[in-house]
């Protein structure tokens, strides 16, 4: 069983580390519920996360439960079909025309701008265990976490609105 746990710990699971509001850092494995930790520093939180992850994996395996696969194994083609409302489609097409670029290039630029020149996710999500993580000082980690949290709130609110759930932002009249 130790070999299987070691193999899973080396797999490309998504390790997320963000500054905690009360100080220190909070981390979790995105694909595995319950694999969470915290620490006073980013390094301590990451070390604690690896230990917690190993414990959760061991418990899942001993109980004969399914271990979720790492999402890092997904491959993306770079092709994406997007549906836009007619008004947004028109606005984007006109903006692209004004810029003298294709609608596709305009949308790629808009998405790139949303995430910045370097993806916030790339800065906050550490690679598999054993691989070097990004250099994060406390100020950089807090700034990146704020950007990621803002993006997450927007995505969550839009999902709630799409599903018509209570607490979702209302469309403006």
C-alpha positions as CSV (number, residue, x, y, z in Angstrom):
1,X,0.0,0.0,0.0
2,X,2.9,2.3,0.7
3,X,4.0,2.1,-2.9
4,X,0.5,3.1,-4.1
5,X,0.4,6.0,-1.8
6,X,3.9,7.2,-2.8
7,X,2.8,6.9,-6.5
8,X,-0.4,8.9,-5.8
9,X,1.6,11.6,-3.9
10,X,3.8,12.0,-7.0
11,X,0.8,12.3,-9.3
12,X,-0.1,15.7,-10.7
13,X,-2.8,16.5,-8.1
14,X,-3.8,20.2,-7.9
15,X,-2.2,21.7,-4.7
16,X,-3.6,25.1,-3.9
17,X,-2.1,27.4,-1.3
18,X,-3.6,30.8,-0.3
19,X,-3.0,33.3,2.5
20,X,-5.5,32.9,5.4
21,X,-7.3,36.0,6.5
22,X,-6.2,35.5,10.1
23,X,-2.5,35.0,9.0
24,X,-0.6,32.1,7.8
25,X,-1.6,30.0,4.8
26,X,-4.3,27.5,4.0
27,X,-3.9,24.7,1.5
28,X,-5.9,21.9,-0.1
29,X,-5.9,19.2,-2.8
30,X,-8.5,20.3,-5.2
31,X,-9.5,16.8,-6.4
32,X,-9.6,15.1,-2.9
33,X,-12.1,16.4,-0.3
34,X,-10.7,16.5,3.2
35,X,-7.1,16.9,2.1
36,X,-6.5,20.3,3.7
37,X,-3.9,21.9,6.0
38,X,-2.6,25.2,7.2
39,X,0.7,26.6,8.4
40,X,2.3,29.8,9.6
41,X,4.4,30.0,6.4
42,X,3.8,28.9,2.8
43,X,6.5,26.2,3.2
44,X,5.0,24.9,6.5
45,X,1.5,24.8,5.0
46,X,2.7,22.9,1.9
47,X,4.6,20.4,4.1
48,X,1.5,19.9,6.3
49,X,-0.6,19.5,3.2
50,X,1.6,16.7,1.9
51,X,1.2,14.9,5.2
52,X,-2.5,15.4,5.3
53,X,-2.9,14.2,1.7
54,X,-1.0,11.0,2.5
55,X,-3.3,10.4,5.5
56,X,-6.4,10.9,3.4
57,X,-5.1,8.6,0.7
58,X,-4.3,5.9,3.2
59,X,-7.8,6.2,4.7
60,X,-9.5,6.0,1.3
61,X,-7.4,3.0,0.3
62,X,-7.9,1.1,3.6
63,X,-11.7,1.7,3.4
64,X,-11.7,0.4,-0.2
65,X,-13.1,3.8,-1.4
66,X,-12.5,5.4,-4.8
67,X,-9.4,7.7,-5.0
68,X,-10.2,10.6,-7.4
69,X,-7.8,10.9,-10.3
70,X,-5.6,14.0,-10.6
71,X,-7.1,16.7,-12.8
72,X,-3.5,17.5,-13.9
73,X,-3.7,14.5,-16.3
74,X,-6.3,16.1,-18.4
75,X,-5.1,17.3,-21.8
76,X,-6.6,20.4,-23.5
77,X,-6.7,20.9,-27.2
78,X,-6.8,24.7,-27.2
79,X,-10.1,24.6,-29.0
80,X,-13.2,25.9,-27.2
81,X,-16.7,26.5,-28.4
82,X,-18.2,29.5,-26.6
83,X,-21.8,30.7,-26.6
84,X,-22.3,34.4,-26.1
85,X,-25.5,36.4,-25.8
86,X,-26.3,38.3,-29.0
87,X,-25.5,41.7,-27.4
88,X,-22.2,40.5,-25.9
89,X,-21.3,38.8,-29.2
90,X,-22.0,42.1,-31.1
91,X,-19.9,44.2,-28.6
92,X,-17.0,41.8,-28.8
93,X,-17.1,41.6,-32.6
94,X,-17.2,45.4,-32.9
95,X,-14.3,45.8,-30.5
96,X,-12.3,43.3,-32.5
97,X,-13.0,45.1,-35.7
98,X,-11.9,48.4,-34.1
99,X,-8.7,46.8,-33.0
100,X,-8.2,45.3,-36.5
101,X,-8.0,41.7,-35.1
102,X,-10.2,38.6,-35.5
103,X,-12.9,37.9,-33.0
104,X,-11.0,34.8,-31.9
105,X,-7.8,36.9,-31.2
106,X,-9.9,39.5,-29.3
107,X,-11.4,36.8,-27.1
108,X,-8.0,35.2,-26.5
109,X,-6.6,38.6,-25.5
110,X,-9.5,39.3,-23.2
111,X,-9.1,35.9,-21.4
112,X,-5.4,36.4,-21.2
113,X,-5.9,39.9,-19.7
114,X,-8.4,38.4,-17.1
115,X,-5.6,36.1,-15.9
116,X,-2.7,38.6,-16.4
117,X,0.4,38.0,-18.4
118,X,1.1,35.0,-16.1
119,X,-1.8,33.0,-15.0
120,X,-2.7,33.6,-11.3
121,X,-3.5,29.9,-11.1
122,X,0.1,29.1,-12.3
123,X,1.4,31.2,-9.5
124,X,-0.8,29.7,-6.7
125,X,-1.1,26.1,-7.7
126,X,2.0,24.2,-7.0
127,X,3.1,21.3,-9.2
128,X,3.2,17.7,-8.0
129,X,5.2,16.9,-4.9
130,X,8.9,17.0,-5.4
131,X,8.7,19.6,-8.1
132,X,9.8,23.1,-7.1
133,X,7.0,25.5,-6.4
134,X,6.8,29.1,-7.5
135,X,8.8,31.6,-5.4
136,X,6.0,33.2,-3.3
137,X,6.8,35.9,-0.8
138,X,4.0,36.9,1.5
139,X,3.0,40.0,-0.4
140,X,3.0,38.3,-3.7
141,X,0.9,35.4,-2.3
142,X,-1.6,37.7,-0.8
143,X,-2.0,39.7,-4.0
144,X,-2.4,36.6,-6.1
145,X,-4.9,35.1,-3.7
146,X,-6.9,38.3,-3.8
147,X,-7.1,38.0,-7.6
148,X,-7.9,34.3,-7.5
149,X,-10.6,34.9,-4.9
150,X,-12.2,37.7,-6.9
151,X,-12.3,35.5,-10.0
152,X,-13.7,32.7,-8.0
153,X,-16.5,34.9,-6.6
154,X,-17.4,36.1,-10.0
155,X,-17.5,32.6,-11.3
156,X,-19.6,31.4,-8.3
157,X,-22.0,34.3,-8.6
158,X,-22.5,33.7,-12.4
159,X,-23.1,30.0,-11.7
160,X,-25.7,30.8,-9.0
161,X,-27.4,33.2,-11.4
162,X,-27.4,30.7,-14.2
163,X,-29.1,28.1,-11.9
164,X,-31.5,30.7,-10.5
165,X,-30.5,30.0,-6.9
166,X,-31.2,32.3,-3.9
167,X,-28.3,34.6,-3.2
168,X,-27.5,34.9,-6.8
169,X,-27.0,38.5,-8.1
170,X,-30.1,39.8,-9.8
171,X,-30.0,41.0,-13.4
172,X,-30.2,44.8,-13.7
173,X,-33.4,46.2,-15.3
